[in-house]
Amino acid sequence: MELSGAKILMTGGAGFIGSHFVADLLDAGASVTVYDNFSTGLTENLEGLAVDIVEGDILDYDSLRRAVAGHDAISHQAAQLEITRSIGDPIYDLTTNTIGTLNVLKAAKETGIAKRASSGFLLVSSASLPRASSLRQKLMTILNLHAADLRTVLR
Ligand SMILES: NC(=O)c1ccc[n+]([C@@H]2O[C@H](COP(=O)([O-])OP(=O)(O)OC[C@H]3O[C@@H](n4cnc5c(N)ncnc54)[C@H](O)[C@@H]3O)[C@@H](O)[C@H]2O)c1
């Protein structure tokens, strides 16, 4: 996918990983909308970055779908990672990380993003990423590491 001029919606864009991806995408010439409920994300992480911010929850499907419309791609980085919260409220943890992700996939399908994206949908765990200095390098590494079996085209 050509990043220059692309409109990307980043869930969890105010978080640690998301905000670094946002910066890389802006450097590559994309425009970015951050969709985040700010449960752990910080506005400080986005300081100085020219992004649109939509405060919303991936569990609120209608809000998510509205935000997704008009974008070329979604980068899904919103997640519940806090161990103490996951122990204290495992249902919330499970719901955010499973139903929330399902909502993102559903919104991609219903808004036509899944069909339009020329590369389809790439499922990747960032935990497996070796050190790479730029977004392009990371993406190329992902594509090399994860063959077509991790690529699901939602058509
Ligand atoms: N931090 C790491 O070292 C690391 C390593 C490998 C993979 N990852 C993965 O990267 C992803 C992001 O992790 P992170 O470290 O940036 O965490 P983080 O907590 O800093 O960021 C998560 C973001 O998601 C937002 N969020 C949480 N629940 C939400 C919801 N229901 N709706 C909308 N926004 C919501 C939070 O406000 C936050 O901005 C996770 O999937 C994580 O497993 C992180």
The ligand as an SDF file (V2000), in Angstrom:
LIG
                    3D

 44 48  0  0  0  0  0  0  0  0999 V2000
    4.5630   -2.1770   24.5600 N   0  0  0  0  0  0  0  0  0  0  0  0
    5.2210   -3.2040   24.0170 C   0  0  0  0  0  0  0  0  0  0  0  0
    6.4120   -3.4130   24.2620 O   0  0  0  0  0  0  0  0  0  0  0  0
    4.5270   -4.1190   23.0320 C   0  0  0  0  0  0  0  0  0  0  0  0
    5.2620   -5.1530   22.4760 C   0  0  0  0  0  0  0  0  0  0  0  0
    4.6460   -6.0100   21.5640 C   0  0  0  0  0  0  0  0  0  0  0  0
    3.3240   -5.8280   21.2410 C   0  0  0  0  0  0  0  0  0  0  0  0
    2.6170   -4.8050   21.7900 N   0  0  0  0  0  0  0  0  0  0  0  0
    1.2180   -4.6880   21.3810 C   0  0  0  0  0  0  0  0  0  0  0  0
    0.9660   -3.3700   20.8790 O   0  0  0  0  0  0  0  0  0  0  0  0
   -0.3870   -3.0100   21.1780 C   0  0  0  0  0  0  0  0  0  0  0  0
   -0.4010   -1.6660   21.9150 C   0  0  0  0  0  0  0  0  0  0  0  0
    0.3490   -1.7940   23.1220 O   0  0  0  0  0  0  0  0  0  0  0  0
    0.9290   -0.5240   23.8910 P   0  0  0  0  0  0  0  0  0  0  0  0
    2.1420   -0.9630   24.6250 O   0  0  0  0  0  0  0  0  0  0  0  0
    1.0240    0.6460   22.9690 O   0  0  0  0  0  0  0  0  0  0  0  0
   -0.2050   -0.2840   24.9790 O   0  0  0  0  0  0  0  0  0  0  0  0
   -0.7740    1.0970   25.5110 P   0  0  0  0  0  0  0  0  0  0  0  0
   -1.6030    0.7780   26.7280 O   0  0  0  0  0  0  0  0  0  0  0  0
    0.2940    2.1230   25.6540 O   0  0  0  0  0  0  0  0  0  0  0  0
   -1.7290    1.5340   24.3160 O   0  0  0  0  0  0  0  0  0  0  0  0
   -3.0120    1.0040   24.1420 C   0  0  0  0  0  0  0  0  0  0  0  0
   -3.8750    2.1410   23.6690 C   0  0  0  0  0  0  0  0  0  0  0  0
   -5.1960    1.6210   23.4440 O   0  0  0  0  0  0  0  0  0  0  0  0
   -6.1410    2.5130   24.0410 C   0  0  0  0  0  0  0  0  0  0  0  0
   -7.3060    1.7050   24.3700 N   0  0  0  0  0  0  0  0  0  0  0  0
   -7.3920    0.6860   25.2810 C   0  0  0  0  0  0  0  0  0  0  0  0
   -8.6200    0.1760   25.2850 N   0  0  0  0  0  0  0  0  0  0  0  0
   -9.3400    0.8570   24.3370 C   0  0  0  0  0  0  0  0  0  0  0  0
  -10.6760    0.7740   23.8900 C   0  0  0  0  0  0  0  0  0  0  0  0
  -11.5370   -0.1020   24.4290 N   0  0  0  0  0  0  0  0  0  0  0  0
  -11.0760    1.6110   22.9080 N   0  0  0  0  0  0  0  0  0  0  0  0
  -10.2050    2.5240   22.3650 C   0  0  0  0  0  0  0  0  0  0  0  0
   -8.9240    2.6510   22.7750 N   0  0  0  0  0  0  0  0  0  0  0  0
   -8.5010    1.8240   23.7580 C   0  0  0  0  0  0  0  0  0  0  0  0
   -5.4290    3.0870   25.2780 C   0  0  0  0  0  0  0  0  0  0  0  0
   -5.9900    4.2850   25.7380 O   0  0  0  0  0  0  0  0  0  0  0  0
   -4.0180    3.2650   24.7170 C   0  0  0  0  0  0  0  0  0  0  0  0
   -3.8790    4.5110   24.0760 O   0  0  0  0  0  0  0  0  0  0  0  0
   -0.9570   -4.1640   22.0060 C   0  0  0  0  0  0  0  0  0  0  0  0
   -1.6730   -5.0330   21.1440 O   0  0  0  0  0  0  0  0  0  0  0  0
    0.2690   -4.8450   22.5480 C   0  0  0  0  0  0  0  0  0  0  0  0
    0.0410   -6.2140   22.8480 O   0  0  0  0  0  0  0  0  0  0  0  0
    3.1910   -3.9460   22.6730 C   0  0  0  0  0  0  0  0  0  0  0  0
  1  2  1  0
  2  3  2  0
  2  4  1  0
  4  5  1  0
  4 44  2  0
  5  6  2  0
  6  7  1  0
  7  8  2  0
  8  9  1  0
  8 44  1  0
  9 10  1  0
  9 42  1  0
 10 11  1  0
 11 12  1  0
 11 40  1  0
 12 13  1  0
 13 14  1  0
 14 15  2  0
 14 16  1  0
 14 17  1  0
 17 18  1  0
 18 19  2  0
 18 20  1  0
 18 21  1  0
 21 22  1  0
 22 23  1  0
 23 24  1  0
 23 38  1  0
 24 25  1  0
 25 26  1  0
 25 36  1  0
 26 27  1  0
 26 35  1  0
 27 28  2  0
 28 29  1  0
 29 30  1  0
 29 35  2  0
 30 31  1  0
 30 32  2  0
 32 33  1  0
 33 34  2  0
 34 35  1  0
 36 37  1  0
 36 38  1  0
 38 39  1  0
 40 41  1  0
 40 42  1  0
 42 43  1  0
M  CHG  2   8   1  16  -1
M  END
$$$$
